[in-house]
Amino acid sequence: MENKGLKVLVHASAFFMPFLVPFIIYLVIDDLEVKRMAIQAVLFQLVMGALLTISLILIIVIIGIPLVIAFGIMWFIVPIIAIVKALNDETYNYPIVGRWI
């Protein structure tokens, strides 16, 4: 039960402290599953930030508009899906970065 709460906290932190909370949990907790989720959460935030930045630059040539919309929706929806999976005690890998860890 403790691990479920920590997993939910790691995923939910995307909405209020996307880097600090997973980093602290990674340093403090010994459970490898929770550590893996924390690393994935931070990597996902970094990758999505980079993709959104590139998309914003590409708005100049119009292609960036649908990319910003798609990545913005993904940035919001993926942590919610991860929270639901954690509440159901299911393993979840973030898209793009999930297989890196």
Contacts in CASP RR format, 6 or more apart in sequence:
PFRMAT RR
TARGET T0000
AUTHOR 0000-0000-0000
METHOD contacts of the structure
MODEL  1
MENKGLKVLVHASAFFMPFLVPFIIYLVIDDLEVKRMAIQAVLFQLVMGA
LLTISLILIIVIIGIPLVIAFGIMWFIVPIIAIVKALNDETYNYPIVGRW
I
3 31 0 8 1.000
3 33 0 8 1.000
3 34 0 8 1.000
4 86 0 8 1.000
4 87 0 8 1.000
4 89 0 8 1.000
5 86 0 8 1.000
6 25 0 8 1.000
6 29 0 8 1.000
6 31 0 8 1.000
6 34 0 8 1.000
7 33 0 8 1.000
7 34 0 8 1.000
7 37 0 8 1.000
7 86 0 8 1.000
8 83 0 8 1.000
8 86 0 8 1.000
8 87 0 8 1.000
9 21 0 8 1.000
9 25 0 8 1.000
10 21 0 8 1.000
10 22 0 8 1.000
10 25 0 8 1.000
10 34 0 8 1.000
10 37 0 8 1.000
10 38 0 8 1.000
10 41 0 8 1.000
11 37 0 8 1.000
11 41 0 8 1.000
11 79 0 8 1.000
11 82 0 8 1.000
11 83 0 8 1.000
11 86 0 8 1.000
12 79 0 8 1.000
12 83 0 8 1.000
13 20 0 8 1.000
13 21 0 8 1.000
13 22 0 8 1.000
13 41 0 8 1.000
14 41 0 8 1.000
14 44 0 8 1.000
14 45 0 8 1.000
14 75 0 8 1.000
14 79 0 8 1.000
15 79 0 8 1.000
18 41 0 8 1.000
18 42 0 8 1.000
18 45 0 8 1.000
19 42 0 8 1.000
19 45 0 8 1.000
22 37 0 8 1.000
22 38 0 8 1.000
22 39 0 8 1.000
22 41 0 8 1.000
22 42 0 8 1.000
23 38 0 8 1.000
23 42 0 8 1.000
25 34 0 8 1.000
25 35 0 8 1.000
25 38 0 8 1.000
26 35 0 8 1.000
26 38 0 8 1.000
26 39 0 8 1.000
26 42 0 8 1.000
29 35 0 8 1.000
29 38 0 8 1.000
33 91 0 8 1.000
36 101 0 8 1.000
37 82 0 8 1.000
37 86 0 8 1.000
37 92 0 8 1.000
39 101 0 8 1.000
40 93 0 8 1.000
40 94 0 8 1.000
40 97 0 8 1.000
40 98 0 8 1.000
40 100 0 8 1.000
40 101 0 8 1.000
41 79 0 8 1.000
41 82 0 8 1.000
41 94 0 8 1.000
43 94 0 8 1.000
43 97 0 8 1.000
43 98 0 8 1.000
43 100 0 8 1.000
43 101 0 8 1.000
44 78 0 8 1.000
44 94 0 8 1.000
44 95 0 8 1.000
44 96 0 8 1.000
44 97 0 8 1.000
44 98 0 8 1.000
47 96 0 8 1.000
47 97 0 8 1.000
48 71 0 8 1.000
48 72 0 8 1.000
48 74 0 8 1.000
48 75 0 8 1.000
49 75 0 8 1.000
51 67 0 8 1.000
51 71 0 8 1.000
52 68 0 8 1.000
52 71 0 8 1.000
52 72 0 8 1.000
52 75 0 8 1.000
54 67 0 8 1.000
55 64 0 8 1.000
55 67 0 8 1.000
55 68 0 8 1.000
55 71 0 8 1.000
56 64 0 8 1.000
56 68 0 8 1.000
57 64 0 8 1.000
58 64 0 8 1.000
58 67 0 8 1.000
59 65 0 8 1.000
59 68 0 8 1.000
74 95 0 8 1.000
78 94 0 8 1.000
78 95 0 8 1.000
81 92 0 8 1.000
82 92 0 8 1.000
82 94 0 8 1.000
85 91 0 8 1.000
85 92 0 8 1.000
86 92 0 8 1.000
93 99 0 8 1.000
END
